[in-house]
Amino acid sequence: MTKISLAAVAVAALTASPLAAESVAGVDADGNGTFSLEELQVAYPELTAEVFVQIDTNADGTADLDEVQAAQEAGLLPTAG
């Protein structure tokens, strides 16, 4: 994929999940489109590894915007970081 295509996908994903995007804006340090525990702890310093496992519903070791938004809706993360 080209950089422009990747940027368009990222913008679309952020637009689709405004609550998640607001809370984690700028914490994707490596720019891969998902969030590690350490990256999410920038927005949520109190986040523990145990809660991160609950957020990472597909158990791939990272959280995507859908997982972050679902965690907010489930009360695992606040809606504003």
FENTA-V179560 format. One line per field, one symbol per residue. psi: psi as a letter, one per 30 degrees, with the letter a starting at -180 (. if undefined). burial: + if it has 24 or more other C-alpha atoms within 12 Angstrom, else -. A space follows every 50 residues. Layout:
# FENTA-V179560
psi->???
burial->???
This chain:
# FENTA-V179560
psi->kleeeeeeeeeeeeefieeeeeegkgfiefgfflkleeeffefiffklee eeeeeifghgflkleeeeeeeeefgfklfj.
burial->---------+---+--+-+++-+++-++----+++++++++-++--+--- -+-+++-----++++++++-++---+++--+
